[in-house]
């Protein structure tokens, strides 16, 4: 179909996403959306809803050329340069004089460009090293969520959905066939994950589609055939060609730290810090156990399962908790709470059979563009025709603490949802879209310390405000052990000092995770280097920034003012935001990204 025809059916690209004052950034985003059409759908850029990525050898070669050209053009136009070996700690630490020159708007423009270039450098490594291209789960996840993205609330298009869905269904087979060219060998754990995702996709394409009102013609059968071919290839061929390459290596890990998170600490320093936090937190847990009658931390935390809603009040408990936490945040003047309501609804029938095999999130970021007025949060439905003991086990797992800490505070309330609303309004173009959830990870790695750091910090904040019970506060400290263990595994696994089995044992021994959860976490860590440590480091950097600015501003410091200013930068690395806010405070300038000095 001609481009004009596609635009008529699927909608032209949102101009706010496509154009800005920097032509290089325009080209960056044009390339990004062209090469990542499923991410474009989740972000709400409607010109690509009908497409799948081009992962043919020629398509990957073209992508490499585009990335190299963008980096070359960025340098020629005065963009940032990669750190040299003889320079001090990482680029983007805000210490160079030129980073501090100019007015705040100029600094933000440089920050935007710097983060975009860092994204390109990591992408170039992913393409040229083969680390991501050799992961069969990448393709299975992208293929199925290319379809589901067109149905999920918050990312589904308002018009042209059926046409786009049918087009992607017809394209899935060729996409998965092309992926096989990059799959010479793979870690068995990655292949097994891809097989499960194919199973989930086929469940959706058979059972799930019965609950979707759409005119798709023969497109579902074409998609089923594509997933079946890919699953047979994984089971019959790729599993027979195992690889033990789960570590990205020290050099690549450093690239993620410097050009993604913009850290100025080494990987080993982060791991050492995380180990110290594990020991410190375990000591706190042991000392505080007496307040709850004694016992092991896991047993104490397990008592939270006794407090849960009944089946008749299950769904209502989510809404009640959300309202209570919002009211508390407003009463304590913690943050400006946006007019962007959450509606807790049961997971749609079309997704229920497939979800257990997929990266199916309860809360998925709304599209940065083309957003709904109310965002649906997809709660696990009560089990149908369940025996009393099965229903009781479900409700205990979905207890009041899980509802409050996970589904409200961290995800659907002051955590991700409030941060996303602010991100969508950021003056930094990368900041608007980087943390939008994609098929298997957020759209841009650089958004991680902000998205996850803020959501974990927000839980600490609600505890400070009195929103958590003493037992829930204890549970949060228990969870911090797991958060710090993630940072250790991230470093050790990708430096080749842990195997997947070692990592799983470490999680079980150190953080008390079940064998299945420990294995699943270790596999996820192996697929996404530098992602597991962003929770701990991002959280603690926010606490450190808050303490520093309280000291600088004194009586002028307010929590709401600090949080609103911090969130205004959007989903860009916490390190860069912290550098900018410290600089502004030292210069007596307003702290927020939207603020202009007098």
Buried (B, 14 or more C-beta within 10 A) or exposed (E): EEEEEBBEBBBBBBEEBBBBEBEBBBBBBBBBBBBBBBBBBBBBBBBBBBBBBBBBEEEBEEBBEBBBEBBEBBEEEEBBEBBEEEEEBBBBBBEEEEBBEEEBEEBBBBBBBBBBBBBBBBBBBBBEBBBBBBBBBBBBBBBBBBBBBBBBBBBBBEEBBBBBBBBBBBBBBBBBBBBBEBBEBBBBBBBBBBBBBBBBBBBBBEBBBEEBEBEBEEBBEBBBEBBBBBBEBBBEEBBEEBBEBBBBBBEBBBBBBBBBBBBBBBBEEBBBBBBEBBEBBBEBBEEBBEEBEEEEBEEBBEBBBEEBBEBEEBBEBBBBBBEBBBEBBEEBEBBBBBEBEBBBBBBBEBBBBBBEBBBBEBBBBBBBBBBBEEBBBBBBBBEEEEEEEEBBBBBBEBBBBBBBBBBBBBBBBBBBBBBBBBBBBBBBBBBBBBBBBBBBBBBBBBBBBBBBBBBBBBBBBBBEBEBBBEBBBBBBBBBBBBBBBBBBBBBBBBBBEBBBEBBBBBBBEBBBBEEEBBBBBBBBBBBBBBBBBBBBBBBBBBEEBBEBBBEBBEEEBBBBBBBBBBBBBBBBBBBBBBBBBBBBBEEEBBBBBBEEEE
